[in-house]
């Protein structure tokens, strides 16, 4: 899976979990909290990421995923293993 597909999938997850969020409003470096991602939505987003990419999120690492770009970096790294 290439970087563009990873980002597209992440945007789909965000749009699904944050009411009123449009994919085109999600810049790679936008802070997820500023986009409306609260702690409950973040929990669901992490679960969706695990399901979509068949990875296991590590709690300490998950807390570092503050932007779409950082989340995509994390997924890319773990898909390479």
TORKOL-4160 file (C-alpha; in steps of 0.2 Angstrom, whole numbers, padded with zeros to 4 digits, m for minus):
81
<pt num="1" X="0000" Y="0000" Z="0000"/>
<pt num="2" X="0007" Y="0017" Z="m0005"/>
<pt num="3" X="0008" Y="0033" Z="0005"/>
<pt num="4" X="m0007" Y="0041" Z="m0005"/>
<pt num="5" X="m0018" Y="0025" Z="m0001"/>
<pt num="6" X="m0013" Y="0026" Z="0017"/>
<pt num="7" X="m0018" Y="0044" Z="0018"/>
<pt num="8" X="m0034" Y="0041" Z="0009"/>
<pt num="9" X="m0039" Y="0027" Z="0021"/>
<pt num="10" X="m0035" Y="0038" Z="0036"/>
<pt num="11" X="m0045" Y="0052" Z="0029"/>
<pt num="12" X="m0060" Y="0040" Z="0027"/>
<pt num="13" X="m0058" Y="0035" Z="0045"/>
<pt num="14" X="m0057" Y="0053" Z="0051"/>
<pt num="15" X="m0073" Y="0058" Z="0041"/>
<pt num="16" X="m0082" Y="0042" Z="0048"/>
<pt num="17" X="m0078" Y="0047" Z="0066"/>
<pt num="18" X="m0079" Y="0066" Z="0066"/>
<pt num="19" X="m0096" Y="0073" Z="0062"/>
<pt num="20" X="m0096" Y="0087" Z="0049"/>
<pt num="21" X="m0078" Y="0084" Z="0044"/>
<pt num="22" X="m0074" Y="0084" Z="0025"/>
<pt num="23" X="m0059" Y="0075" Z="0018"/>
<pt num="24" X="m0053" Y="0090" Z="0009"/>
<pt num="25" X="m0053" Y="0099" Z="0025"/>
<pt num="26" X="m0039" Y="0087" Z="0032"/>
<pt num="27" X="m0022" Y="0094" Z="0028"/>
<pt num="28" X="m0008" Y="0082" Z="0032"/>
<pt num="29" X="m0001" Y="0093" Z="0046"/>
<pt num="30" X="m0017" Y="0098" Z="0053"/>
<pt num="31" X="m0019" Y="0095" Z="0072"/>
<pt num="32" X="m0032" Y="0081" Z="0074"/>
<pt num="33" X="m0039" Y="0089" Z="0090"/>
<pt num="34" X="m0042" Y="0105" Z="0080"/>
<pt num="35" X="m0051" Y="0095" Z="0067"/>
<pt num="36" X="m0063" Y="0089" Z="0081"/>
<pt num="37" X="m0055" Y="0073" Z="0086"/>
<pt num="38" X="m0059" Y="0071" Z="0105"/>
<pt num="39" X="m0053" Y="0056" Z="0116"/>
<pt num="40" X="m0068" Y="0045" Z="0112"/>
<pt num="41" X="m0066" Y="0048" Z="0093"/>
<pt num="42" X="m0048" Y="0045" Z="0094"/>
<pt num="43" X="m0051" Y="0028" Z="0102"/>
<pt num="44" X="m0062" Y="0023" Z="0088"/>
<pt num="45" X="m0050" Y="0030" Z="0075"/>
<pt num="46" X="m0036" Y="0019" Z="0083"/>
<pt num="47" X="m0047" Y="0004" Z="0082"/>
<pt num="48" X="m0052" Y="0008" Z="0064"/>
<pt num="49" X="m0033" Y="0010" Z="0060"/>
<pt num="50" X="m0029" Y="m0007" Z="0067"/>
<pt num="51" X="m0043" Y="m0015" Z="0057"/>
<pt num="52" X="m0040" Y="m0006" Z="0041"/>
<pt num="53" X="m0021" Y="m0009" Z="0041"/>
<pt num="54" X="m0020" Y="m0025" Z="0050"/>
<pt num="55" X="m0008" Y="m0018" Z="0063"/>
<pt num="56" X="m0008" Y="m0017" Z="0082"/>
<pt num="57" X="m0006" Y="0000" Z="0090"/>
<pt num="58" X="0005" Y="0002" Z="0105"/>
<pt num="59" X="m0002" Y="0014" Z="0117"/>
<pt num="60" X="0013" Y="0025" Z="0120"/>
<pt num="61" X="0015" Y="0027" Z="0101"/>
<pt num="62" X="m0003" Y="0030" Z="0098"/>
<pt num="63" X="m0002" Y="0046" Z="0109"/>
<pt num="64" X="0011" Y="0053" Z="0097"/>
<pt num="65" X="m0001" Y="0053" Z="0082"/>
<pt num="66" X="m0006" Y="0071" Z="0082"/>
<pt num="67" X="m0008" Y="0074" Z="0063"/>
<pt num="68" X="m0013" Y="0064" Z="0048"/>
<pt num="69" X="0005" Y="0064" Z="0042"/>
<pt num="70" X="0011" Y="0057" Z="0058"/>
<pt num="71" X="m0002" Y="0043" Z="0058"/>
<pt num="72" X="0003" Y="0039" Z="0040"/>
<pt num="73" X="0021" Y="0038" Z="0045"/>
<pt num="74" X="0016" Y="0026" Z="0059"/>
<pt num="75" X="0006" Y="0015" Z="0047"/>
<pt num="76" X="0020" Y="0015" Z="0034"/>
<pt num="77" X="0033" Y="0010" Z="0046"/>
<pt num="78" X="0022" Y="m0004" Z="0053"/>
<pt num="79" X="0017" Y="m0011" Z="0036"/>
<pt num="80" X="0035" Y="m0012" Z="0031"/>
<pt num="81" X="0038" Y="m0026" Z="0044"/>
